[in-house]
Amino acid sequence: MKMAAAGTNHSLFLSELGQVFSAGFNDFGQLGIVEEDQQPSANEKIENWVTSLKESAIKQVDGLEGIRYITSGAFHSFAISDTNLAEG
């Protein structure tokens, strides 16, 4: 592991190969896993939270390669690529 970044309830990990992995809660898409374009309802947020607890395994973030830097805050995450492209 080259680097780790932690938010309030989620973490990012950067491999030596420039791959990004994430784990934790995904209430705001901060894991890089976005399943719908809509803001979830209160009940959906609770269901998502319970699911996140059950499935808290570290997963690779699809579509991110050649990453050289990661950072995260309370409810967001960013990755900077070798070409200085920012994904968040």
N, C-alpha and C positions, 0 to 999 in steps of 0.2 A: 504494500500500500504506500502510495506516494504522499497522500494528503487526506485529511478528514476535516469536515466542517459540520458544526452542530447548530441547529435551530432550537426552538423551544421544545418541540416534540418530534423532531425528525433529524436525521443525520445523512450526510453525503460522504462518499468515499471515492477517491480518485486512484485508479491503478497506475502502475508504471507504464502501461500501454495506452494511457489516455482514455480509458473507459470509466464511466461514472456509475456508481451503484448507490442505492438509496434505501432507507428503512425508516419506519415510524409512521406517524399520522399523516394523512394526505387530504385533510379537510379543504385546503385551498389549492390543491394540485402541486404542492411544494416538492413532492417526490418525483415530479416529471411524469406522473401517470395521470392523464386527464381522460376520464371516461365520458363526460358529457360537457356540452358548452354552457349549460345552465347552472346557475347557483343552486346548490342543494337546499331543500327545505330543512327545518329544524329536525324533523324526524329522520330525514335522510342523513343529516350530519351525525346523529346519534348512531344510526345503523353503520355508517362509514367508520365511525370511531371504534365500534365493537369489532367490525371486520378487521380494522387495522391492528387491533390488539391480538386477534386470532391469527392473523397472517403477517406477523411482524418480521418476516424473513427479509434478508437483504436481497434486493433485486437490481439487475442492471437496467439503467435508463436507456430505452431504445432511442436510436437516432443521434446519440451523442458519441462522437469519436474524435480523436485528436485533441482532446481537452488537456489544457496545461494548468488550469487554476479553477478552484471551486470555492464558493462562499455561500453562506446561508444566514438568514435572520429568523425572526420569530415565525413568520408565515411565508417566507419566500426562499428561493434558491437561485443561484446563478452559476453558470459555467462559462469559462473563456477558452476558446479554441486556439490552436496553433496559428490561425489566420486572424486572430483578435476578434472573432465573431462572438458576441455575447448571447447566450441563451438563458432565458429566465422564465 
